[in-house]
């Protein structure tokens, strides 16, 4: 049996959420989570660690490569297969070039496929590294495993037009036992137990909703079994607050604090206000930003106007014409907001109701 861990898109050196108070902490958290992965392997060794590109967010510094190499030295019985992705691609002056990796590390230097046999194991890993930020050729589509008995793995980073486009059907039929993918930050099993994007190890931007981690798997009797392991120290979450006609700014703040307490104060929230509020109620979304790790507040509420009643009351006036204009169409969210903000402005600012 061969046990392995597959991760990708660690992006060491990146500081998510720049401009927010917690951004500096997050840069170190990315390093710490990677260290925790290595520490977990040290306690519970696996045969192979596959890192499918973008270990770094940009060109690695020499001291950073030495730090990573030291971590790899603490798991000497694990064979590590590492490639450079489009973010940490191998430039001419890259410290990746000629770096003296630990004996248990295979680093793919070239931008052409190479198959390497794991020391002491019947494991054959095919991979390459980016030497350019963009590669538009489908370098993986025609690859097939070498004709040897064992566990055959393809280490592949890309999948869009600018970063090694992939024909997923061709890859699925290529003959590799497992295809360790990278580049797409959302976890996705393209083909169950066979072709998987583990996603980023820590969430890197506000749209990276949900759990993040790595893939753990085993190859036994010619079959692969995998499972996703959540491992990030925090997550981005969508927090929907329902506003009612009796809601106030204070009640909304209390509701939000309670929800954050239940979900976890370390998590990072995109707050969405929905529902119907009293027309005279003013909400201050910016105040909600101070109640936790909040990257965005979207106000999708609308005042509780009875449009038909207003149309009857103000028929033949500027207000009535304004309402009628919007009622005659299927409104987008933006038009819906324009309708209610416009009504509120006309009524509250004393616009004449006659023509």
MARMAR-104450 format. One record per residue (C-alpha): residue number from 1; residue in one letter; chain; x, y, z. Coordinates in nm, 4 decimals. Each point is the difference from the previous one (the first is absolute). Layout:
N
resi;resn;chain;px;py;pz
NUM;A;A;X;Y;Z
...
This chain:
355
resi;resn;chain;px;py;pz
1;X;A;0.0000;0.0000;0.0000
2;X;A;0.1183;0.3507;-0.0847
3;X;A;-0.1232;0.2856;0.2190
4;X;A;0.0236;0.3567;-0.1261
5;X;A;-0.0979;0.3607;0.0599
6;X;A;-0.0774;0.2366;-0.2864
7;X;A;-0.0071;0.3740;0.0498
8;X;A;0.0340;0.3051;-0.2241
9;X;A;-0.0207;0.3784;-0.0079
10;X;A;0.1494;0.0647;0.3418
11;X;A;0.1161;0.3482;-0.1106
12;X;A;0.2643;0.0543;0.2665
13;X;A;0.0844;0.3696;0.0225
14;X;A;-0.3493;0.1232;-0.0782
15;X;A;-0.1838;0.2344;0.2370
16;X;A;-0.3754;-0.0310;-0.0702
17;X;A;-0.2436;0.2818;0.0763
18;X;A;0.2532;0.2815;-0.0265
19;X;A;-0.1255;0.3124;0.1721
20;X;A;-0.1909;-0.1906;0.2670
21;X;A;0.1319;-0.0259;0.3591
22;X;A;0.0509;-0.3772;-0.0150
23;X;A;0.1932;-0.0115;-0.3299
24;X;A;0.3443;-0.0243;0.1620
25;X;A;-0.1113;-0.2934;0.2113
26;X;A;-0.1230;-0.1846;-0.3061
27;X;A;0.3396;0.0098;-0.1746
28;X;A;0.1541;-0.1835;0.2939
29;X;A;-0.3015;-0.2344;0.0257
30;X;A;0.0654;-0.1276;-0.3513
31;X;A;0.3523;-0.0955;0.1029
32;X;A;-0.1219;-0.1487;0.3271
33;X;A;-0.2634;-0.2159;-0.1695
34;X;A;0.2614;-0.1352;-0.2400
35;X;A;0.2231;-0.0774;0.3006
36;X;A;-0.2922;-0.1796;0.1635
37;X;A;-0.0427;-0.2195;-0.3082
38;X;A;0.3659;-0.1007;0.0178
39;X;A;-0.0270;-0.0569;0.3762
40;X;A;-0.3031;-0.2247;-0.0515
41;X;A;0.1977;-0.2058;-0.2530
42;X;A;0.2860;-0.0264;0.2491
43;X;A;-0.2407;-0.1465;0.2583
44;X;A;-0.1869;-0.2181;-0.2468
45;X;A;0.2338;-0.0606;-0.2970
46;X;A;-0.1207;-0.0425;-0.3561
47;X;A;0.1981;-0.1397;-0.2896
48;X;A;-0.0402;0.2953;-0.2342
49;X;A;-0.0822;0.3704;0.0127
50;X;A;-0.1131;0.1539;-0.3284
51;X;A;0.0117;0.3822;-0.0231
52;X;A;-0.1699;0.1051;-0.3239
53;X;A;0.1396;0.3493;-0.0477
54;X;A;-0.0114;0.3492;0.1523
55;X;A;0.1624;-0.0971;0.3259
56;X;A;0.1035;0.3664;0.0002
57;X;A;-0.2090;0.3007;-0.0997
58;X;A;0.2945;0.1582;-0.1804
59;X;A;0.3684;-0.0625;-0.0603
60;X;A;0.1290;-0.1716;0.3141
61;X;A;0.2789;0.1612;0.1977
62;X;A;0.3059;-0.2129;0.0691
63;X;A;-0.0704;-0.0006;0.3735
64;X;A;-0.3564;-0.1176;-0.0718
65;X;A;0.1245;-0.2922;-0.2091
66;X;A;0.2369;-0.0921;0.2824
67;X;A;-0.2902;0.0124;0.2473
68;X;A;-0.2141;-0.2276;-0.2176
69;X;A;0.2942;-0.2341;-0.0613
70;X;A;0.0572;-0.0272;0.3755
71;X;A;-0.3649;-0.0936;0.0479
72;X;A;0.0376;-0.2700;-0.2674
73;X;A;0.3069;-0.1325;0.1857
74;X;A;-0.2223;-0.0733;0.3018
75;X;A;-0.1951;-0.2606;-0.2023
76;X;A;0.2878;-0.1939;-0.1614
77;X;A;-0.2063;-0.3141;-0.0642
78;X;A;-0.2552;0.1905;-0.2101
79;X;A;0.0830;0.0442;-0.3677
80;X;A;-0.0923;0.3547;-0.1002
81;X;A;-0.0845;0.0997;-0.3565
82;X;A;-0.0078;0.3742;-0.0586
83;X;A;-0.0626;0.2152;-0.3075
84;X;A;0.0015;0.3760;-0.0563
85;X;A;-0.3312;0.1505;-0.1103
86;X;A;-0.0892;0.3207;-0.1794
87;X;A;0.0448;0.2164;0.3106
88;X;A;0.3404;-0.1354;0.1046
89;X;A;0.1152;-0.0832;-0.3540
90;X;A;0.3739;-0.0544;-0.0530
91;X;A;0.1420;0.3255;-0.1320
92;X;A;0.3541;0.0243;-0.1322
93;X;A;0.1170;0.1473;0.3309
94;X;A;-0.2222;-0.2205;0.2185
95;X;A;0.1486;-0.1485;0.3147
96;X;A;-0.1762;-0.3195;-0.1038
97;X;A;0.2747;-0.0528;-0.2573
98;X;A;0.2677;-0.2274;0.1385
99;X;A;-0.1398;0.0004;0.3525
100;X;A;0.1371;-0.2991;0.2000
101;X;A;-0.3152;-0.1798;0.1136
102;X;A;-0.0052;-0.2732;0.2631
103;X;A;0.0465;-0.3578;-0.1337
104;X;A;-0.3713;-0.0762;0.0473
105;X;A;-0.1072;0.2872;-0.2291
106;X;A;-0.0586;-0.0168;-0.3749
107;X;A;-0.0292;0.3486;-0.1496
108;X;A;-0.0965;0.0249;-0.3655
109;X;A;0.2374;0.2582;-0.1530
110;X;A;-0.1068;-0.0152;-0.3640
111;X;A;-0.3067;0.1181;-0.1887
112;X;A;-0.0308;-0.3360;-0.1721
113;X;A;-0.1436;-0.3187;0.1510
114;X;A;0.2291;-0.2304;0.1926
115;X;A;-0.0863;-0.3268;0.1749
116;X;A;0.1846;-0.0789;0.3222
117;X;A;-0.0128;-0.3246;0.1973
118;X;A;-0.0300;0.0445;0.3757
119;X;A;0.2982;-0.1374;0.1867
120;X;A;-0.0775;-0.3476;0.1337
121;X;A;-0.3608;0.0033;-0.1238
122;X;A;-0.1814;-0.1058;-0.3149
123;X;A;-0.1324;0.3534;-0.0375
124;X;A;0.0476;0.1902;-0.3251
125;X;A;-0.0745;0.3728;0.0007
126;X;A;-0.0155;0.2049;-0.3187
127;X;A;0.0273;0.3746;0.0289
128;X;A;0.1511;0.3257;-0.1229
129;X;A;0.0446;0.3572;0.1250
130;X;A;-0.1034;0.3352;-0.1358
131;X;A;0.2869;0.2106;-0.1314
132;X;A;-0.2439;0.2663;-0.1214
133;X;A;-0.2993;0.1637;0.1652
134;X;A;-0.2206;-0.1187;-0.2835
135;X;A;0.0034;-0.3269;-0.1931
136;X;A;-0.2707;-0.0225;-0.2627
137;X;A;0.0935;-0.3423;-0.1390
138;X;A;-0.1911;-0.3070;0.1294
139;X;A;0.3139;-0.1733;0.1241
140;X;A;-0.1827;-0.2708;0.1967
141;X;A;-0.2670;-0.1227;-0.2424
142;X;A;0.2134;-0.2504;-0.1916
143;X;A;0.1968;-0.1372;0.2956
144;X;A;-0.0199;-0.3670;0.0995
145;X;A;0.1692;-0.1867;0.2840
146;X;A;0.3180;-0.2009;-0.0495
147;X;A;-0.0455;-0.3716;-0.0574
148;X;A;0.0971;-0.1196;0.3456
149;X;A;-0.2018;-0.1705;0.2712
150;X;A;-0.0778;0.2336;0.2855
151;X;A;-0.1803;0.3169;0.1010
152;X;A;0.0002;0.2563;-0.2815
153;X;A;-0.0587;0.3655;0.0890
154;X;A;-0.0225;0.3146;-0.2120
155;X;A;0.0861;0.3259;0.1771
156;X;A;-0.1842;0.2716;-0.1942
157;X;A;-0.0538;0.3725;0.0569
158;X;A;-0.2403;0.1972;-0.2177
159;X;A;-0.3292;-0.0490;-0.1746
160;X;A;-0.0882;0.3357;-0.1534
161;X;A;0.0827;0.1708;-0.3291
162;X;A;0.3195;0.1683;0.1211
163;X;A;0.1282;-0.2734;0.2296
164;X;A;0.0379;-0.3341;-0.1770
165;X;A;-0.3527;-0.0646;-0.1312
166;X;A;-0.1210;-0.3507;0.0784
167;X;A;-0.2281;-0.2399;-0.1796
168;X;A;-0.1534;-0.1671;0.3021
169;X;A;-0.1367;-0.2948;-0.1973
170;X;A;0.3407;-0.0673;-0.1535
171;X;A;0.1679;0.0144;0.3399
172;X;A;-0.2592;-0.2305;0.1542
173;X;A;0.0748;-0.2554;-0.2734
174;X;A;0.3795;0.0473;0.0099
175;X;A;0.0728;-0.3011;0.2199
176;X;A;0.1387;0.1811;0.3060
177;X;A;-0.1243;-0.1434;0.3281
178;X;A;-0.0197;0.3442;0.1589
179;X;A;0.0205;0.3544;-0.1383
180;X;A;0.1056;0.2506;0.2672
181;X;A;-0.1299;0.3349;-0.1209
182;X;A;0.0765;0.3562;0.1045
183;X;A;-0.0857;0.3596;-0.0993
184;X;A;-0.3763;0.0052;0.0661
185;X;A;-0.0533;0.1210;0.3561
186;X;A;-0.3392;-0.1599;0.0537
187;X;A;0.0195;-0.3682;0.1023
188;X;A;-0.1372;-0.2137;-0.2804
189;X;A;-0.0009;-0.3718;-0.0739
190;X;A;0.0008;0.0102;-0.3801
191;X;A;-0.0111;-0.3794;0.0065
192;X;A;-0.0561;-0.1667;0.3341
193;X;A;0.3145;-0.1530;0.1523
194;X;A;0.1896;0.0607;-0.3242
195;X;A;0.0267;0.3666;-0.1058
196;X;A;-0.0258;0.2594;0.2777
197;X;A;0.0604;0.3671;0.0718
198;X;A;0.0565;0.0230;0.3782
199;X;A;-0.0423;0.3790;-0.0121
200;X;A;0.2089;0.2475;0.1969
201;X;A;0.1313;-0.1148;0.3366
202;X;A;-0.1189;0.3194;0.1692
203;X;A;-0.2756;0.2135;-0.1586
204;X;A;0.1638;0.2877;-0.1839
205;X;A;-0.2827;0.2349;-0.0987
206;X;A;-0.3533;0.0850;0.1037
207;X;A;-0.1552;-0.2231;-0.2666
208;X;A;0.1830;-0.3087;0.1315
209;X;A;-0.3017;-0.1031;0.2025
210;X;A;-0.0133;-0.3206;0.2007
211;X;A;0.2569;-0.2446;0.1337
212;X;A;0.3559;-0.0156;-0.1298
213;X;A;0.2643;-0.2687;0.0441
214;X;A;0.1627;-0.2873;-0.1873
215;X;A;-0.0672;-0.3439;-0.1455
216;X;A;0.1087;-0.3169;0.1782
217;X;A;0.0023;-0.3242;-0.1940
218;X;A;0.1233;-0.3542;-0.0309
219;X;A;0.0756;-0.2285;-0.2932
220;X;A;-0.0674;-0.3664;0.0645
221;X;A;-0.0691;-0.2958;-0.2294
222;X;A;-0.0044;0.2256;-0.3030
223;X;A;-0.2604;0.2394;0.1416
224;X;A;0.0184;0.3488;0.1501
225;X;A;-0.2138;0.1206;0.2892
226;X;A;0.0071;0.3632;0.1090
227;X;A;-0.1557;0.2324;0.2535
228;X;A;0.0085;0.3747;0.0464
229;X;A;0.1568;0.1166;0.3284
230;X;A;-0.1097;0.3486;0.1199
231;X;A;0.3116;0.1621;0.1429
232;X;A;-0.0224;0.3802;-0.0233
233;X;A;-0.0013;0.1963;0.3232
234;X;A;-0.2876;0.2214;-0.1153
235;X;A;-0.2438;0.0384;-0.2861
236;X;A;-0.1889;0.2606;-0.1948
237;X;A;-0.3694;-0.0255;0.0701
238;X;A;-0.3130;0.1655;-0.1292
239;X;A;-0.2110;0.1402;0.2836
240;X;A;-0.3581;0.0883;-0.0959
241;X;A;-0.1899;0.2211;0.2446
242;X;A;-0.3758;0.0243;-0.0468
243;X;A;-0.1371;0.3482;0.0627
244;X;A;-0.3643;0.0497;0.1043
245;X;A;-0.2173;0.3075;0.0266
246;X;A;0.0676;0.0172;0.3741
247;X;A;0.3784;-0.0346;-0.0404
248;X;A;0.2285;0.2803;0.1122
249;X;A;0.3705;0.0616;-0.0449
250;X;A;0.0647;-0.1151;0.3563
251;X;A;-0.2060;-0.3180;-0.0324
252;X;A;0.1839;-0.0783;-0.3231
253;X;A;0.3378;0.0455;0.1684
254;X;A;-0.1028;-0.2304;0.2869
255;X;A;-0.1228;-0.2628;-0.2461
256;X;A;0.3273;0.0131;-0.1904
257;X;A;0.2155;-0.0279;0.3136
258;X;A;-0.1948;-0.3073;0.1101
259;X;A;0.0367;-0.1672;-0.3406
260;X;A;0.3739;0.0663;-0.0102
261;X;A;0.0362;-0.1378;0.3520
262;X;A;-0.1722;-0.3223;-0.1087
263;X;A;0.1969;-0.0403;-0.3252
264;X;A;0.3415;0.1017;0.1325
265;X;A;0.1667;0.3338;0.0493
266;X;A;0.3057;-0.0918;-0.2079
267;X;A;-0.2001;-0.0560;-0.3152
268;X;A;-0.0356;0.2771;-0.2560
269;X;A;-0.3468;0.1102;-0.1015
270;X;A;-0.1778;0.1419;-0.2989
271;X;A;-0.3200;0.1406;0.1523
272;X;A;-0.3183;0.0277;-0.2045
273;X;A;-0.3004;0.1910;0.1306
274;X;A;-0.3291;-0.1249;-0.1411
275;X;A;-0.3669;0.0548;0.0717
276;X;A;-0.2375;0.2906;0.0412
277;X;A;0.0601;0.2928;0.2330
278;X;A;-0.2202;0.2861;0.1118
279;X;A;0.0371;0.2944;-0.2427
280;X;A;0.1224;0.2308;0.2750
281;X;A;0.2693;-0.2428;0.1186
282;X;A;0.3542;0.0932;-0.0967
283;X;A;0.2624;-0.2734;0.0006
284;X;A;0.3733;0.0678;0.0286
285;X;A;0.1829;-0.2960;-0.1553
286;X;A;0.3395;0.1577;0.0743
287;X;A;-0.0639;-0.0432;0.3727
288;X;A;-0.0409;-0.3739;-0.0526
289;X;A;0.3526;-0.0167;-0.1439
290;X;A;0.1399;0.0705;0.3470
291;X;A;-0.1751;-0.2944;0.1673
292;X;A;0.2321;-0.2749;-0.1257
293;X;A;0.2144;-0.1083;-0.2923
294;X;A;-0.2338;0.1417;-0.2621
295;X;A;0.1247;0.0583;-0.3549
296;X;A;-0.3256;0.1222;-0.1505
297;X;A;-0.3562;0.0970;0.0902
298;X;A;-0.2638;-0.0112;-0.2716
299;X;A;-0.3314;0.1705;0.0720
300;X;A;-0.2720;-0.1736;-0.2014
301;X;A;-0.2857;0.1143;0.2219
302;X;A;-0.2885;0.2084;-0.1272
303;X;A;-0.2425;0.2294;0.1797
304;X;A;-0.3480;-0.1400;0.0536
305;X;A;-0.1838;0.2191;-0.2472
306;X;A;-0.3306;-0.1233;-0.1419
307;X;A;0.0725;0.0839;-0.3628
308;X;A;-0.3584;-0.0465;-0.1220
309;X;A;-0.1348;0.2202;0.2772
310;X;A;0.2595;0.2697;-0.0727
311;X;A;-0.0820;-0.0150;-0.3700
312;X;A;-0.3695;0.0543;0.0746
313;X;A;0.0751;0.2815;0.2419
314;X;A;0.2494;0.1862;-0.2200
315;X;A;-0.1440;-0.0825;-0.3429
316;X;A;0.0668;0.2803;-0.2483
317;X;A;0.2882;0.1426;0.2047
318;X;A;0.3777;-0.0252;-0.0242
319;X;A;0.0000;-0.2700;0.2677
320;X;A;-0.2704;-0.1976;-0.1792
321;X;A;0.1777;0.0225;-0.3351
322;X;A;0.3248;-0.1134;0.1605
323;X;A;-0.1647;-0.3060;0.1557
324;X;A;-0.1896;-0.0865;-0.3187
325;X;A;0.3227;0.0093;-0.2028
326;X;A;0.1533;-0.2751;0.2111
327;X;A;-0.3144;-0.2083;0.0415
328;X;A;-0.0230;-0.0463;-0.3758
329;X;A;0.3250;-0.1996;-0.0194
330;X;A;0.1700;-0.3071;0.1468
331;X;A;0.2396;0.1702;0.2383
332;X;A;0.3614;-0.0936;0.0622
333;X;A;0.1422;0.0260;0.3521
334;X;A;0.1511;0.3376;-0.0903
335;X;A;-0.3315;0.1252;-0.1398
336;X;A;-0.1798;-0.1299;0.3081
337;X;A;0.2302;0.2072;0.2186
338;X;A;-0.0426;0.3031;-0.2255
339;X;A;-0.3776;-0.0288;0.0293
340;X;A;-0.0077;-0.0014;0.3788
341;X;A;0.2797;0.2531;0.0498
342;X;A;-0.1734;0.2280;-0.2478
343;X;A;-0.3375;-0.0262;0.1735
344;X;A;0.1638;0.0669;0.3338
345;X;A;0.1825;0.3056;-0.1349
346;X;A;-0.3127;0.1433;-0.1663
347;X;A;-0.2185;-0.0466;0.3060
348;X;A;0.2515;0.1085;0.2639
349;X;A;0.1320;0.3046;-0.1816
350;X;A;-0.3393;0.1542;-0.0620
351;X;A;-0.0062;-0.0136;-0.3796
352;X;A;-0.3205;0.1539;-0.1354
353;X;A;-0.2486;-0.2655;-0.0858
354;X;A;-0.1730;0.1982;-0.2731
355;X;A;0.1178;0.0251;-0.3584
